[in-house]
Amino acid sequence: FDFPLLPQTFAPQHTSFFYGRSFPAVVKFGTAHAGFGKLKIPDHHAMEDVRTLLPMTSHKYCTAEPFIEAAGDLRLQRIGQHYRAFFRRSTCGAWKTNTQSAVLDEVDVTPQMVEWLEAAASMFGRDPRNRMEILTIDAVVSPPPPSAEDAPADPNAPPAHWGMSAKELAKLSRAHILEVNGTSSGLSPDTAAEDNLAIAELVLDKLCQMLPVATDDAELVPCTSDAASFNP
């Protein structure tokens, strides 16, 4: 089973920080997200400068990982047995595709993506009571290796993968998993209404499994969930 997790170095505070992997590298400070608190470090000389900044982060943890030259980001989403996949790429050349301007497209969910989501759902155990029902996986996607036909005559020409669709890139490229998110996962604006309904149905179904209801003759029976008809 292949779960392509990108290797990371974790330091609980600046005094224990050490990075011994390849360059360029990316350093992330504390709990910052959405592109904040992240630096791309070209070499070990620049990393020494970063080390002098770590004491200024109020003793927060930091992580460091090899930089991946990416064609875009992949987000995989699981809500119960409802799966989605999205591919995001920058339209301005920024190495952080979650900042500035980018395009987000929904792509086909492959069997391998489902395997990754199911594996992440079981990180706290395979017992149904411990499985994560709502989660997302974030990954960076490196472009497919160029063929001889793709070699541009002009060295300043854009890479061949720039002309590929999001579905082609998601299918042909290699993903490097960065992290797994729980219920703090954001939803795509284009699918949020449908996904919120799926979350409501999931929650009602779990409640019905845990809390049977009493009938008129005081008999306890399992309740039924139908979020679509729920009217608060």
C-alpha positions as CSV (number, residue, x, y, z in Angstrom):
1,F,0.0,0.0,0.0
2,D,1.4,3.4,-1.1
3,F,0.6,6.4,1.1
4,P,3.1,9.0,-0.3
5,L,3.5,11.1,2.8
6,L,6.1,13.9,2.3
7,P,8.9,13.5,4.9
8,Q,8.8,16.3,7.5
9,T,11.1,17.4,10.3
10,F,9.3,18.5,13.4
11,A,10.8,20.7,16.2
12,P,8.7,21.5,19.3
13,Q,10.8,24.7,19.8
14,H,13.7,26.6,18.2
15,T,16.4,25.0,20.4
16,S,15.7,21.6,18.9
17,F,15.4,22.6,15.3
18,F,17.6,20.7,12.8
19,Y,17.1,20.1,9.1
20,G,19.1,17.5,7.3
21,R,17.1,16.9,4.1
22,S,17.4,18.2,0.6
23,F,17.1,21.9,-0.6
24,P,15.1,23.9,-1.5
25,A,13.1,23.4,1.6
26,V,9.9,24.8,3.1
27,V,9.7,25.9,6.7
28,K,6.3,26.4,8.4
29,F,5.9,28.2,11.7
30,G,3.3,27.1,14.3
31,T,-0.4,26.8,13.6
32,A,-0.5,29.3,10.7
33,H,-2.4,28.2,7.6
34,A,-3.7,29.5,4.3
35,G,-0.2,30.3,3.1
36,F,0.8,32.3,6.2
37,G,4.0,31.5,8.2
38,K,5.7,29.6,5.4
39,L,9.1,30.3,3.8
40,K,10.9,28.7,0.9
41,I,14.5,28.2,1.8
42,P,17.0,27.9,-1.2
43,D,20.0,26.4,0.6
44,H,21.6,25.8,4.0
45,H,23.0,29.3,4.2
46,A,19.5,30.8,4.1
47,M,18.4,28.1,6.6
48,E,20.9,29.5,9.1
49,D,19.3,32.9,8.8
50,V,15.9,31.3,9.4
51,R,17.2,29.6,12.5
52,T,17.9,33.1,14.0
53,L,14.2,34.0,13.5
54,L,12.8,30.9,15.3
55,P,13.4,32.3,18.8
56,M,11.0,35.2,17.8
57,T,8.1,32.9,17.3
58,S,7.1,32.7,21.0
59,H,8.5,29.2,21.3
60,K,6.0,27.7,18.8
61,Y,6.7,24.5,17.0
62,C,7.9,24.5,13.4
63,T,8.2,22.0,10.6
64,A,10.5,21.7,7.6
65,E,10.2,19.6,4.5
66,P,11.7,19.3,1.0
67,F,10.2,21.7,-1.5
68,I,8.3,20.1,-4.4
69,E,8.1,21.8,-7.7
70,A,4.4,21.5,-8.1
71,A,1.9,21.7,-10.9
72,G,-0.8,22.3,-8.3
73,D,-2.5,21.1,-5.1
74,L,-4.8,18.2,-4.7
75,R,-7.5,18.1,-2.0
76,L,-9.3,14.9,-1.3
77,Q,-12.5,15.1,0.8
78,R,-14.4,12.4,2.7
79,I,-17.8,12.9,4.3
80,G,-19.0,9.5,5.3
81,Q,-19.0,7.5,2.1
82,H,-19.2,10.6,0.0
83,Y,-15.9,11.4,-1.8
84,R,-14.7,14.4,-3.7
85,A,-11.4,15.5,-5.3
86,F,-10.3,19.0,-6.2
87,F,-7.2,20.3,-8.1
88,R,-6.0,23.8,-7.6
89,R,-3.3,25.6,-9.6
90,S,-1.8,29.1,-9.5
91,T,-2.6,31.4,-12.4
92,C,0.2,33.9,-11.4
93,G,3.2,31.6,-11.0
94,A,3.3,31.7,-7.2
95,W,4.8,28.6,-5.5
96,K,2.0,28.7,-2.9
97,T,-1.1,28.0,-4.8
98,N,-3.4,28.9,-1.9
99,T,-2.3,32.5,-2.1
100,Q,-2.9,35.2,-4.7
101,S,-4.9,34.0,-7.7
102,A,-5.6,30.3,-8.4
103,V,-8.2,28.1,-10.2
104,L,-10.0,25.3,-8.3
105,D,-11.5,22.4,-10.4
106,E,-13.3,19.3,-9.3
107,V,-11.7,16.2,-10.7
108,D,-12.6,12.5,-10.8
109,V,-12.1,10.4,-7.7
110,T,-9.8,7.5,-8.5
111,P,-9.7,4.2,-6.5
112,Q,-6.2,5.2,-5.2
113,M,-7.7,8.4,-3.8
114,V,-10.4,6.4,-2.0
115,E,-7.7,4.1,-0.6
116,W,-5.8,7.1,0.8
117,L,-9.0,8.6,2.4
118,E,-10.0,5.3,4.0
119,A,-6.4,4.8,5.3
120,A,-6.5,8.3,6.9
121,A,-10.0,7.6,8.3
122,S,-8.5,4.7,10.3
123,M,-5.5,6.5,11.8
124,F,-7.1,6.2,15.2
125,G,-8.1,2.6,14.7
126,R,-10.4,0.6,12.5
127,D,-13.2,0.3,15.1
128,P,-16.2,2.2,13.7
129,R,-16.4,4.3,16.9
130,N,-12.8,5.6,16.3
131,R,-12.9,6.2,12.5
132,M,-12.9,9.7,11.2
133,E,-16.0,10.3,9.1
134,I,-15.2,13.8,8.0
135,L,-11.7,14.6,6.7
136,T,-9.6,16.0,3.9
137,I,-6.1,15.2,2.6
138,D,-3.9,17.9,1.1
139,A,-1.2,17.0,-1.3
140,V,1.1,18.8,-3.7
141,V,1.2,17.4,-7.2
142,S,4.5,17.3,-9.2
143,P,4.1,17.6,-13.0
144,P,4.4,14.4,-15.1
145,P,7.9,13.8,-16.4
146,P,8.3,15.5,-19.8
147,S,8.7,13.4,-22.9
148,A,11.1,14.1,-25.8
149,E,8.2,15.5,-27.8
150,D,7.4,17.9,-25.0
151,A,10.8,19.5,-25.0
152,P,10.3,23.2,-26.0
153,A,12.5,24.7,-28.7
154,D,12.4,28.0,-26.7
155,P,14.1,27.6,-23.3
156,N,11.9,30.4,-22.0
157,A,8.7,28.7,-23.1
158,P,6.2,27.6,-20.3
159,P,6.3,24.0,-19.2
160,A,4.3,21.5,-21.2
161,H,2.0,20.7,-18.2
162,W,0.7,24.3,-18.3
163,G,-1.4,23.3,-21.2
164,M,-2.9,20.2,-19.5
165,S,-6.3,20.2,-17.9
166,A,-6.8,19.7,-14.2
167,K,-8.2,16.2,-14.8
168,E,-5.2,15.2,-16.8
169,L,-2.7,16.6,-14.2
170,A,-4.6,14.9,-11.4
171,K,-4.5,11.6,-13.2
172,L,-0.9,11.6,-14.7
173,S,1.0,13.4,-11.9
174,R,2.5,12.1,-8.7
175,A,1.0,13.3,-5.4
176,H,3.0,14.1,-2.3
177,I,0.7,14.1,0.8
178,L,1.3,17.1,3.1
179,E,-1.4,16.7,5.8
180,V,-4.7,15.3,6.9
181,N,-7.4,17.6,8.2
182,G,-10.3,16.7,10.4
183,T,-13.6,18.6,10.8
184,S,-11.8,21.9,10.4
185,S,-11.7,21.2,6.7
186,G,-13.2,23.9,4.6
187,L,-15.6,23.2,1.8
188,S,-15.5,24.4,-1.8
189,P,-18.0,27.3,-2.4
190,D,-19.2,25.5,-5.6
191,T,-20.2,22.3,-3.7
192,A,-20.7,23.6,-0.1
193,A,-24.5,23.4,-0.2
194,E,-24.5,19.7,-1.2
195,D,-21.6,18.9,1.1
196,N,-23.3,20.6,4.1
197,L,-26.4,18.4,3.4
198,A,-24.2,15.3,3.4
199,I,-22.7,16.4,6.7
200,A,-26.2,16.9,8.2
201,E,-27.3,13.4,7.0
202,L,-24.1,11.9,8.4
203,V,-24.7,13.6,11.8
204,L,-28.4,12.6,11.9
205,D,-27.5,9.0,11.0
206,K,-24.9,8.8,13.8
207,L,-27.4,10.3,16.3
208,C,-30.0,7.7,15.2
209,Q,-27.6,4.9,15.8
210,M,-26.8,6.1,19.3
211,L,-30.2,7.4,20.4
212,P,-33.3,5.2,19.7
213,V,-36.7,6.8,19.9
214,A,-39.7,5.7,21.9
215,T,-43.0,4.9,20.1
216,D,-46.5,5.5,21.5
217,D,-46.4,2.1,23.3
218,A,-43.0,3.0,24.9
219,E,-41.1,0.6,22.7
220,L,-37.6,1.8,21.7
221,V,-37.0,1.7,18.0
222,P,-34.2,3.0,15.8
223,C,-34.9,6.4,14.4
224,T,-34.6,7.3,10.7
225,S,-32.6,10.2,9.3
226,D,-33.6,12.3,6.4
227,A,-31.6,15.5,6.4
228,A,-33.2,16.7,3.1
229,S,-36.6,16.9,4.8
230,F,-35.2,18.3,8.1
231,N,-36.9,21.7,9.0
232,P,-35.5,23.3,12.1
